[in-house]
Amino acid sequence: MRFYLDHAATSPLRPAAREAWLAAAEVVGNASSTHGAGQDARRVLEESRERAAAVLGCDPIEVVFTSGGTESINLALHGLWRSRAAEADAIVLPDAEHHATMDTVSALSAEGAAVRAVPVDAVARIDAEAFAAALDGAAVATALVANNEAGTINDAPALARSTAEAGVPLHLDAVAAWGHIPLSFRMLRGEAPPAAGLVAMSVAGHKIGAPVGTGALVVARSARLSPLLHGGSQQRGLRAGTQDVAGAAAFSVALEESAKELEAESVRLLALRERLIAGIRLAVPQAELLGDPVDRVPGNAHVLFPGAVGESLLFLLDMAGVAASTGSACQAGVAEPSHVVLAMGRTEQDARSALRFTLGRTSADADVDAVLAVIADVYARASGPRSASRS
Ligand SMILES: Cc1ncc(COP(=O)(O)O)c(C=O)c1O
């Protein structure tokens, strides 16, 4: 038996998204072609954009379909920074962002961007005052809505307000939050001035049951953004290239389904998560929950196992059929300490000893039971002088 507790890395494809994906893949035609076949594809695409926009809380024209979180973040940060580079150069960057953001900002710093780091607190929450203080004259600011490792939910409305007041465009990375907490681009944007405040928001399809390779960057109508890809004039000229009609159809269905289920799923996953955390603490009294104990995405349990080697914990759990993560999947396999745990003020040893369990749509009691049945033994073995490891 296999037990999947890594929904934050990627979540299983929803049957309805699969159906919409396959049906739209049968539509012959390039959505940019003017003939009937092209127009058939265009209808499916634009209907998907409208459905996506209704859930995301924006106008259809503000939905730019992308290949997922990494591309959306790259487009937002390159695009916003480049469009403002003549007037301002600084990027406001909180310390515990996803690598897609951190590495994009490093690339921009090689092009001349100045980076203004903003600390997070002991639960990985962005310090909203320090964030506001760093905004003066900045070109662009970025922030996670919820931290993908610690699960902590940031005060996104406050961050958006401070950027609107400072006249700085803000990108929000909603990849780890979308589908887990109620969010609306329009509500977060509020009455911000045309090119400031929240202007761009990233969402990834595969985190909510759409296929890998789907997602969107919501870009406010009034935002100034340079494209990353050059070519055709698709999607307001912001993302050139033949559009993925089937991906858009599947993504819009996954957005709708996850929105419909959000309330009930939050309650269900929270109960499962609390049972998981309580059970781990009972089996391993040294274990400590990281991140905010209350204000976190419902399916996230980020747990520190003091003295254990994270990679060994992962390996031993995998041997028992349990899939978890040491943090962001993009870093798994590279035995680096978690920059998120370090940013929370923990030691390098702690930053190598945390595990992230994430529950989602297909999670059930059996998944929690599977972890609890083995965790004490796994911890003991991963803490020994020659702890088990893949390498
Ligand atoms: C918060 C956050 N941002 C961005 C990404 C990257 O998204 P994608 O895997 O769709 O490229 C992830 C993926 O783990 C994430 O959790």
The ligand as an SDF file (V2000), in Angstrom:
LIG
                    3D

 16 16  0  0  0  0  0  0  0  0999 V2000
    4.7170   28.4950   -3.0920 C   0  0  0  0  0  0  0  0  0  0  0  0
    5.1670   27.9050   -4.3720 C   0  0  0  0  0  0  0  0  0  0  0  0
    5.5100   28.7200   -5.3760 N   0  0  0  0  0  0  0  0  0  0  0  0
    5.8960   28.2430   -6.5700 C   0  0  0  0  0  0  0  0  0  0  0  0
    5.9900   26.8980   -6.8130 C   0  0  0  0  0  0  0  0  0  0  0  0
    6.4120   26.4080   -8.1560 C   0  0  0  0  0  0  0  0  0  0  0  0
    5.2830   25.9740   -8.8520 O   0  0  0  0  0  0  0  0  0  0  0  0
    5.3660   24.9280  -10.0740 P   0  0  0  0  0  0  0  0  0  0  0  0
    5.8010   23.6280   -9.4930 O   0  0  0  0  0  0  0  0  0  0  0  0
    3.9730   24.8810  -10.6160 O   0  0  0  0  0  0  0  0  0  0  0  0
    6.3260   25.4670  -11.0600 O   0  0  0  0  0  0  0  0  0  0  0  0
    5.6580   26.0000   -5.7890 C   0  0  0  0  0  0  0  0  0  0  0  0
    5.7900   24.5510   -6.0050 C   0  0  0  0  0  0  0  0  0  0  0  0
    6.1190   23.8010   -5.1320 O   0  0  0  0  0  0  0  0  0  0  0  0
    5.2320   26.5220   -4.5440 C   0  0  0  0  0  0  0  0  0  0  0  0
    4.9010   25.7100   -3.5350 O   0  0  0  0  0  0  0  0  0  0  0  0
  1  2  1  0
  2  3  1  0
  2 15  2  0
  3  4  2  0
  4  5  1  0
  5  6  1  0
  5 12  2  0
  6  7  1  0
  7  8  1  0
  8  9  2  0
  8 10  1  0
  8 11  1  0
 12 13  1  0
 12 15  1  0
 13 14  2  0
 15 16  1  0
M  END
$$$$
